[in-house]
């Protein structure tokens, strides 16, 4: 997967969130998007592996990835906001 494709798909979700923010509050949307990501990643896990022995490792993986992405976005946002 190329970085530009990844960002393009992520931007589609951000645009959807921005559109939905005209009707829904940001905290509500944030929680709904996290829930949707959890649901989608659960579906992906069970389609690709699904072994009960691997569920905790999968949760750890997704949590670690989210933490890394969140920290990267916060760094990028704070750097951009200061400019």
N, CA, C and O atoms as a printed pandas DataFrame, in Angstrom:
     atom_number atom_name residue_name chain_id  residue_number  x_coord  y_coord  z_coord
0              1         N          UNK        A               1    0.854   -1.185    0.000
1              2        CA          UNK        A               1    0.000    0.000    0.000
2              3         C          UNK        A               1    0.892    1.236    0.000
3              4         O          UNK        A               1    1.838    1.345    0.779
4              5         N          UNK        A               2    0.571    2.139   -0.871
5              6        CA          UNK        A               2    1.352    3.367   -0.959
6              7         C          UNK        A               2    0.821    4.401    0.028
7              8         O          UNK        A               2   -0.369    4.452    0.339
8              9         N          UNK        A               3    1.747    5.219    0.503
9             10        CA          UNK        A               3    1.399    6.262    1.473
10            11         C          UNK        A               3    0.329    7.203    0.920
11            12         O          UNK        A               3   -0.589    7.590    1.643
12            13         N          UNK        A               4    0.443    7.574   -0.362
13            14        CA          UNK        A               4   -0.534    8.506   -0.933
14            15         C          UNK        A               4   -1.922    7.875   -0.994
15            16         O          UNK        A               4   -2.917    8.556   -0.744
16            17         N          UNK        A               5   -2.006    6.590   -1.322
17            18        CA          UNK        A               5   -3.304    5.911   -1.340
18            19         C          UNK        A               5   -3.898    5.853    0.062
19            20         O          UNK        A               5   -5.092    6.082    0.256
20            21         N          UNK        A               6   -3.046    5.543    1.033
21            22        CA          UNK        A               6   -3.480    5.463    2.424
22            23         C          UNK        A               6   -4.055    6.804    2.874
23            24         O          UNK        A               6   -5.127    6.857    3.475
24            25         N          UNK        A               7   -3.338    7.879    2.580
25            26        CA          UNK        A               7   -3.795    9.224    2.984
26            27         C          UNK        A               7   -5.079    9.612    2.251
27            28         O          UNK        A               7   -5.956   10.258    2.824
28            29         N          UNK        A               8   -5.184    9.215    0.980
29            30        CA          UNK        A               8   -6.379    9.536    0.199
30            31         C          UNK        A               8   -7.618    8.878    0.811
31            32         O          UNK        A               8   -8.664    9.513    0.947
32            33         N          UNK        A               9   -7.491    7.610    1.176
33            34        CA          UNK        A               9   -8.618    6.914    1.799
34            35         C          UNK        A               9   -8.938    7.534    3.159
35            36         O          UNK        A               9  -10.106    7.745    3.484
36            37         N          UNK        A              10   -7.915    7.825    3.950
37            38        CA          UNK        A              10   -8.132    8.463    5.257
38            39         C          UNK        A              10   -8.837    9.807    5.084
39            40         O          UNK        A              10   -9.725   10.149    5.865
40            41         N          UNK        A              11   -8.443   10.566    4.065
41            42        CA          UNK        A              11   -9.076   11.860    3.805
42            43         C          UNK        A              11  -10.561   11.708    3.490
43            44         O          UNK        A              11  -11.355   12.584    3.835
44            45         N          UNK        A              12  -10.945   10.616    2.843
45            46        CA          UNK        A              12  -12.362   10.369    2.560
46            47         C          UNK        A              12  -13.156   10.253    3.864
47            48         O          UNK        A              12  -14.263   10.781    3.971
48            49         N          UNK        A              13  -12.589    9.567    4.845
49            50        CA          UNK        A              13  -13.252    9.454    6.150
50            51         C          UNK        A              13  -13.317   10.808    6.849
51            52         O          UNK        A              13  -14.319   11.134    7.486
52            53         N          UNK        A              14  -12.258   11.589    6.731
53            54        CA          UNK        A              14  -12.242   12.920    7.344
54            55         C          UNK        A              14  -13.288   13.816    6.692
55            56         O          UNK        A              14  -13.982   14.562    7.383
56            57         N          UNK        A              15  -13.407   13.748    5.367
57            58        CA          UNK        A              15  -14.430   14.541    4.668
58            59         C          UNK        A              15  -15.832   14.117    5.114
59            60         O          UNK        A              15  -16.708   14.957    5.314
60            61         N          UNK        A              16  -16.031   12.814    5.266
61            62        CA          UNK        A              16  -17.326   12.333    5.744
62            63         C          UNK        A              16  -17.620   12.881    7.140
63            64         O          UNK        A              16  -18.732   13.329    7.417
64            65         N          UNK        A              17  -16.619   12.842    8.014
65            66        CA          UNK        A              17  -16.798   13.378    9.370
66            67         C          UNK        A              17  -17.122   14.867    9.321
67            68         O          UNK        A              17  -17.990   15.341   10.054
68            69         N          UNK        A              18  -16.430   15.599    8.463
69            70        CA          UNK        A              18  -16.701   17.033    8.341
70            71         C          UNK        A              18  -18.118   17.284    7.848
71            72         O          UNK        A              18  -18.788   18.197    8.329
72            73         N          UNK        A              19  -18.578   16.485    6.896
73            74        CA          UNK        A              19  -19.956   16.619    6.415
74            75         C          UNK        A              19  -20.957   16.311    7.531
75            76         O          UNK        A              19  -21.945   17.025    7.706
76            77         N          UNK        A              20  -20.692   15.251    8.275
77            78        CA          UNK        A              20  -21.595   14.863    9.364
78            79         C          UNK        A              20  -21.587   15.866   10.509
79            80         O          UNK        A              20  -22.549   15.941   11.273
80            81         N          UNK        A              21  -20.505   16.642   10.636
81            82        CA          UNK        A              21  -20.404   17.603   11.740
82            83         C          UNK        A              21  -21.394   18.752   11.600
83            84         O          UNK        A              21  -21.595   19.518   12.542
84            85         N          UNK        A              22  -22.011   18.874   10.435
85            86        CA          UNK        A              22  -23.047   19.892   10.271
86            87         C          UNK        A              22  -24.306   19.515   11.054
87            88         O          UNK        A              22  -25.115   20.374   11.403
88            89         N          UNK        A              23  -24.458   18.204   11.324
89            90        CA          UNK        A              23  -25.649   17.732   12.023
90            91         C          UNK        A              23  -25.344   17.164   13.413
91            92         O          UNK        A              23  -26.208   17.178   14.290
92            93         N          UNK        A              24  -24.135   16.672   13.614
93            94        CA          UNK        A              24  -23.777   15.984   14.852
94            95         C          UNK        A              24  -22.602   16.676   15.531
95            96         O          UNK        A              24  -21.756   17.276   14.867
96            97         N          UNK        A              25  -22.556   16.588   16.849
97            98        CA          UNK        A              25  -21.473   17.202   17.626
98            99         C          UNK        A              25  -20.177   16.403   17.461
99           100         O          UNK        A              25  -20.195   15.185   17.285
100          101         N          UNK        A              26  -19.064   17.116   17.523
101          102        CA          UNK        A              26  -17.755   16.495   17.325
102          103         C          UNK        A              26  -17.475   15.344   18.302
103          104         O          UNK        A              26  -16.981   14.306   17.862
104          105         N          UNK        A              27  -17.766   15.475   19.613
105          106        CA          UNK        A              27  -17.510   14.340   20.513
106          107         C          UNK        A              27  -18.302   13.087   20.120
107          108         O          UNK        A              27  -17.800   11.967   20.220
108          109         N          UNK        A              28  -19.539   13.291   19.675
109          110        CA          UNK        A              28  -20.372   12.175   19.229
110          111         C          UNK        A              28  -19.768   11.518   17.993
111          112         O          UNK        A              28  -19.683   10.293   17.915
112          113         N          UNK        A              29  -19.348   12.334   17.027
113          114        CA          UNK        A              29  -18.740   11.799   15.802
114          115         C          UNK        A              29  -17.435   11.074   16.094
115          116         O          UNK        A              29  -17.168   10.016   15.526
116          117         N          UNK        A              30  -16.632   11.636   16.970
117          118        CA          UNK        A              30  -15.366   11.003   17.329
118          119         C          UNK        A              30  -15.609    9.608   17.895
119          120         O          UNK        A              30  -14.946    8.647   17.505
120          121         N          UNK        A              31  -16.560    9.506   18.812
121          122        CA          UNK        A              31  -16.879    8.206   19.408
122          123         C          UNK        A              31  -17.448    7.247   18.365
123          124         O          UNK        A              31  -17.116    6.062   18.363
124          125         N          UNK        A              32  -18.298    7.754   17.486
125          126        CA          UNK        A              32  -18.895    6.906   16.451
126          127         C          UNK        A              32  -17.839    6.390   15.475
127          128         O          UNK        A              32  -17.893    5.232   15.062
128          129         N          UNK        A              33  -16.885    7.237   15.107
129          130        CA          UNK        A              33  -15.816    6.801   14.203
130          131         C          UNK        A              33  -14.913    5.769   14.870
131          132         O          UNK        A              33  -14.487    4.812   14.223
132          133         N          UNK        A              34  -14.619    5.951   16.151
133          134        CA          UNK        A              34  -13.809    4.947   16.850
134          135         C          UNK        A              34  -14.556    3.619   16.931
135          136         O          UNK        A              34  -13.960    2.555   16.760
136          137         N          UNK        A              35  -15.861    3.683   17.192
137          138        CA          UNK        A              35  -16.660    2.462   17.252
138          139         C          UNK        A              35  -16.702    1.786   15.883
139          140         O          UNK        A              35  -16.572    0.566   15.783
140          141         N          UNK        A              36  -16.882    2.574   14.843
141          142        CA          UNK        A              36  -16.915    2.015   13.489
142          143         C          UNK        A              36  -15.586    1.353   13.140
143          144         O          UNK        A              36  -15.566    0.278   12.541
144          145         N          UNK        A              37  -14.478    1.989   13.513
145          146        CA          UNK        A              37  -13.159    1.395   13.262
146          147         C          UNK        A              37  -13.010    0.094   14.042
147          148         O          UNK        A              37  -12.476   -0.883   13.517
148          149         N          UNK        A              38  -13.474    0.072   15.283
149          150        CA          UNK        A              38  -13.398   -1.148   16.087
150          151         C          UNK        A              38  -14.226   -2.262   15.447
151          152         O          UNK        A              38  -13.786   -3.409   15.370
152          153         N          UNK        A              39  -15.414   -1.915   14.996
153          154        CA          UNK        A              39  -16.290   -2.905   14.373
154          155         C          UNK        A              39  -15.674   -3.426   13.072
155          156         O          UNK        A              39  -15.667   -4.632   12.825
156          157         N          UNK        A              40  -15.162   -2.524   12.251
157          158        CA          UNK        A              40  -14.569   -2.927   10.974
158          159         C          UNK        A              40  -13.325   -3.784   11.205
159          160         O          UNK        A              40  -13.138   -4.794   10.526
160          161         N          UNK        A              41  -12.477   -3.396   12.149
161          162        CA          UNK        A              41  -11.271   -4.174   12.431
162          163         C          UNK        A              41  -11.609   -5.530   13.034
163          164         O          UNK        A              41  -10.900   -6.505   12.786
164          165         N          UNK        A              42  -12.670   -5.610   13.814
165          166        CA          UNK        A              42  -13.128   -6.901   14.323
166          167         C          UNK        A              42  -13.572   -7.792   13.169
167          168         O          UNK        A              42  -13.223   -8.971   13.113
168          169         N          UNK        A              43  -14.335   -7.224   12.260
169          170        CA          UNK        A              43  -14.768   -7.968   11.070
170          171         C          UNK        A              43  -13.553   -8.464   10.285
171          172         O          UNK        A              43  -13.509   -9.626    9.881
172          173         N          UNK        A              44  -12.574   -7.593   10.068
173          174        CA          UNK        A              44  -11.355   -7.967    9.348
174          175         C          UNK        A              44  -10.618   -9.090   10.074
175          176         O          UNK        A              44  -10.160  -10.042    9.442
176          177         N          UNK        A              45  -10.503   -8.983   11.392
177          178        CA          UNK        A              45   -9.822  -10.018   12.172
178          179         C          UNK        A              45  -10.497  -11.371   11.983
179          180         O          UNK        A              45   -9.826  -12.372   11.733
180          181         N          UNK        A              46  -11.812  -11.404   12.101
181          182        CA          UNK        A              46  -12.512  -12.680   11.986
182          183         C          UNK        A              46  -12.528  -13.212   10.557
183          184         O          UNK        A              46  -12.631  -14.423   10.358
184          185         N          UNK        A              47  -12.430  -12.343    9.565
185          186        CA          UNK        A              47  -12.328  -12.800    8.177
186          187         C          UNK        A              47  -10.942  -13.347    7.865
187          188         O          UNK        A              47  -10.807  -14.276    7.069
188          189         N          UNK        A              48   -9.907  -12.774    8.488
189          190        CA          UNK        A              48   -8.535  -13.151    8.144
190          191         C          UNK        A              48   -7.925  -14.169    9.105
191          192         O          UNK        A              48   -7.045  -14.928    8.699
192          193         N          UNK        A              49   -8.359  -14.211   10.357
193          194        CA          UNK        A              49   -7.779  -15.118   11.347
194          195         C          UNK        A              49   -8.899  -15.702   12.202
195          196         O          UNK        A              49   -9.321  -16.841   12.007
196          197         N          UNK        A              50   -9.361  -14.915   13.134
197          198        CA          UNK        A              50  -10.491  -15.307   13.954
198          199         C          UNK        A              50  -10.193  -16.274   15.074
199          200         O          UNK        A              50  -11.090  -16.625   15.839
200          201         N          UNK        A              51   -8.952  -16.713   15.190
201          202        CA          UNK        A              51   -8.620  -17.665   16.248
202          203         C          UNK        A              51   -8.729  -16.988   17.608
203          204         O          UNK        A              51   -8.161  -15.918   17.829
204          205         N          UNK        A              52   -9.456  -17.617   18.505
205          206        CA          UNK        A              52   -9.647  -17.015   19.826
206          207         C          UNK        A              52   -8.321  -16.827   20.551
207          208         O          UNK        A              52   -8.189  -15.923   21.377
208          209         N          UNK        A              53   -7.346  -17.666   20.254
209          210        CA          UNK        A              53   -6.021  -17.520   20.874
210          211         C          UNK        A              53   -5.308  -16.248   20.428
211          212         O          UNK        A              53   -4.393  -15.786   21.109
212          213         N          UNK        A              54   -5.705  -15.686   19.312
213          214        CA          UNK        A              54   -5.031  -14.510   18.755
214          215         C          UNK        A              54   -5.774  -13.203   19.013
215          216         O          UNK        A              54   -5.296  -12.140   18.615
216          217         N          UNK        A              55   -6.921  -13.257   19.664
217          218        CA          UNK        A              55   -7.725  -12.050   19.854
218          219         C          UNK        A              55   -7.009  -10.996   20.691
219          220         O          UNK        A              55   -7.022   -9.819   20.329
220          221         N          UNK        A              56   -6.396  -11.380   21.781
221          222        CA          UNK        A              56   -5.703  -10.403   22.628
222          223         C          UNK        A              56   -4.540   -9.767   21.874
223          224         O          UNK        A              56   -4.320   -8.561   21.982
224          225         N          UNK        A              57   -3.802  -10.557   21.120
225          226        CA          UNK        A              57   -2.695  -10.017   20.321
226          227         C          UNK        A              57   -3.221   -9.044   19.276
227          228         O          UNK        A              57   -2.589   -8.024   19.003
228          229         N          UNK        A              58   -4.371   -9.351   18.692
229          230        CA          UNK        A              58   -4.966   -8.453   17.700
230          231         C          UNK        A              58   -5.372   -7.132   18.353
231          232         O          UNK        A              58   -5.124   -6.063   17.795
232          233         N          UNK        A              59   -5.988   -7.202   19.520
233          234        CA          UNK        A              59   -6.374   -5.981   20.243
234          235         C          UNK        A              59   -5.136   -5.156   20.566
235          236         O          UNK        A              59   -5.133   -3.939   20.378
236          237         N          UNK        A              60   -4.091   -5.808   21.049
237          238        CA          UNK        A              60   -2.845   -5.098   21.347
238          239         C          UNK        A              60   -2.287   -4.431   20.097
239          240         O          UNK        A              60   -1.843   -3.284   20.146
240          241         N          UNK        A              61   -2.308   -5.142   18.985
241          242        CA          UNK        A              61   -1.802   -4.594   17.725
242          243         C          UNK        A              61   -2.596   -3.347   17.325
243          244         O          UNK        A              61   -2.010   -2.305   17.033
244          245         N          UNK        A              62   -3.926   -3.455   17.312
245          246        CA          UNK        A              62   -4.749   -2.315   16.899
246          247         C          UNK        A              62   -4.584   -1.132   17.850
247          248         O          UNK        A              62   -4.535    0.015   17.405
248          249         N          UNK        A              63   -4.498   -1.394   19.135
249          250        CA          UNK        A              63   -4.292   -0.306   20.104
250          251         C          UNK        A              63   -2.936    0.362   19.904
251          252         O          UNK        A              63   -2.831    1.587   19.961
252          253         N          UNK        A              64   -1.899   -0.438   19.669
253          254        CA          UNK        A              64   -0.565    0.119   19.413
254          255         C          UNK        A              64   -0.556    0.959   18.142
255          256         O          UNK        A              64    0.018    2.047   18.116
256          257         N          UNK        A              65   -1.191    0.455   17.089
257          258        CA          UNK        A              65   -1.235    1.196   15.832
258          259         C          UNK        A              65   -1.994    2.512   16.001
259          260         O          UNK        A              65   -1.559    3.550   15.502
260          261         N          UNK        A              66   -3.128    2.470   16.702
261          262        CA          UNK        A              66   -3.904    3.687   16.920
262          263         C          UNK        A              66   -3.098    4.705   17.718
263          264         O          UNK        A              66   -3.103    5.895   17.402
264          265         N          UNK        A              67   -2.410    4.234   18.748
265          266        CA          UNK        A              67   -1.592    5.136   19.564
266          267         C          UNK        A              67   -0.522    5.808   18.700
267          268         O          UNK        A              67   -0.317    7.018   18.804
268          269         N          UNK        A              68    0.156    5.043   17.858
269          270        CA          UNK        A              68    1.195    5.604   16.980
270          271         C          UNK        A              68    0.600    6.638   16.026
271          272         O          UNK        A              68    1.162    7.717   15.844
272          273         N          UNK        A              69   -0.536    6.305   15.421
273          274        CA          UNK        A              69   -1.174    7.229   14.478
274          275         C          UNK        A              69   -1.656    8.487   15.183
275          276         O          UNK        A              69   -1.509    9.592   14.660
276          277         N          UNK        A              70   -2.232    8.321   16.368
277          278        CA          UNK        A              70   -2.718    9.472   17.126
278          279         C          UNK        A              70   -1.568   10.390   17.515
279          280         O          UNK        A              70   -1.681   11.610   17.396
280          281         N          UNK        A              71   -0.473    9.821   17.974
281          282        CA          UNK        A              71    0.690   10.634   18.347
282          283         C          UNK        A              71    1.264   11.352   17.123
283          284         O          UNK        A              71    1.643   12.520   17.211
284          285         N          UNK        A              72    1.328   10.666   15.994
285          286        CA          UNK        A              72    1.824   11.293   14.766
286          287         C          UNK        A              72    0.921   12.451   14.352
287          288         O          UNK        A              72    1.408   13.526   14.001
288          289         N          UNK        A              73   -0.384   12.234   14.394
289          290        CA          UNK        A              73   -1.324   13.292   14.007
290          291         C          UNK        A              73   -1.257   14.475   14.968
291          292         O          UNK        A              73   -1.307   15.626   14.535
292          293         N          UNK        A              74   -1.146   14.205   16.254
293          294        CA          UNK        A              74   -1.047   15.301   17.227
294          295         C          UNK        A              74    0.225   16.102   17.010
295          296         O          UNK        A              74    0.212   17.330   17.100
296          297         N          UNK        A              75    1.314   15.419   16.728
297          298        CA          UNK        A              75    2.571   16.116   16.446
298          299         C          UNK        A              75    2.425   16.969   15.191
299          300         O          UNK        A              75    2.781   18.147   15.193
300          301         N          UNK        A              76    1.900   16.374   14.117
301          302        CA          UNK        A              76    1.737   17.103   12.861
302          303         C          UNK        A              76    0.801   18.297   13.032
303          304         O          UNK        A              76    1.078   19.385   12.528
304          305         N          UNK        A              77   -0.310   18.092   13.744
305          306        CA          UNK        A              77   -1.282   19.156   13.939
306          307         C          UNK        A              77   -0.693   20.291   14.763
307          308         O          UNK        A              77   -0.872   21.462   14.427
308          309         N          UNK        A              78    0.009   19.951   15.838
309          310        CA          UNK        A              78    0.578   20.999   16.689
310          311         C          UNK        A              78    1.666   21.767   15.953
311          312         O          UNK        A              78    1.827   22.970   16.162
312          313         N          UNK        A              79    2.407   21.089   15.101
313          314        CA          UNK        A              79    3.438   21.758   14.304
314          315         C          UNK        A              79    2.802   22.687   13.280
315          316         O          UNK        A              79    3.272   23.806   13.073
316          317         N          UNK        A              80    1.736   22.224   12.642
317          318        CA          UNK        A              80    1.038   23.026   11.635
318          319         C          UNK        A              80    0.330   24.210   12.284
319          320         O          UNK        A              80    0.335   25.313   11.739
320          321         N          UNK        A              81   -0.278   23.985   13.442
321          322        CA          UNK        A              81   -1.017   25.046   14.132
322          323         C          UNK        A              81   -0.098   26.170   14.591
323          324         O          UNK        A              81   -0.529   27.318   14.699
324          325         N          UNK        A              82    1.165   25.849   14.861
325          326        CA          UNK        A              82    2.118   26.862   15.316
326          327         C          UNK        A              82    2.658   27.697   14.168
327          328         O          UNK        A              82    3.207   28.777   14.388
328          329         N          UNK        A              83    2.508   27.208   12.951
329          330        CA          UNK        A              83    3.056   27.927   11.784
330          331         C          UNK        A              83    2.234   29.131   11.416
331          332         O          UNK        A              83    2.563   29.835   10.462
